[in-house]
Amino acid sequence: MIAGFQREPVANPPRKIYKCGYKGAVAYYVPPVCCDQYSALYDVNGLRLCAPDGGMTGGGDGKCPEFCCDTSSSTVVWSDPRTGQ
């Protein structure tokens, strides 16, 4: 996943991956890059579970409406070190 992000242009703000809890298990949350794009939630095997937020309505894809990743209490496990020059 990280290698894929690094092949893309630098996002503004730069991409981050957060480690969170979801339904009693570890999950990885990737916030949306921009206003009307979806976020993504992945399990420990890298399988995409859902899009908890983002999109035109801000409500994601509706597959995990109970998910809320409080990024202030989650752990950043990767942050794109590149800068948008």
Long-range contacts (C-beta under 8 A, 24 or more apart in sequence): 1-30, 1-42, 1-46, 2-78, 5-80, 6-80, 6-82, 9-84, 10-80, 10-82, 10-83, 10-84, 10-85, 11-80, 11-84, 12-84, 14-79, 14-80, 14-81, 14-82, 14-83, 14-84, 15-78, 15-79, 15-80, 16-76, 16-78, 16-79, 16-80, 17-76, 17-77, 17-78, 17-79, 18-69, 18-71, 18-74, 18-75, 18-76, 18-77, 19-74, 19-75, 19-76, 19-77, 20-69, 20-74, 22-49, 22-64, 22-67, 28-77, 29-69, 29-71, 29-74, 31-71, 41-67, 41-69
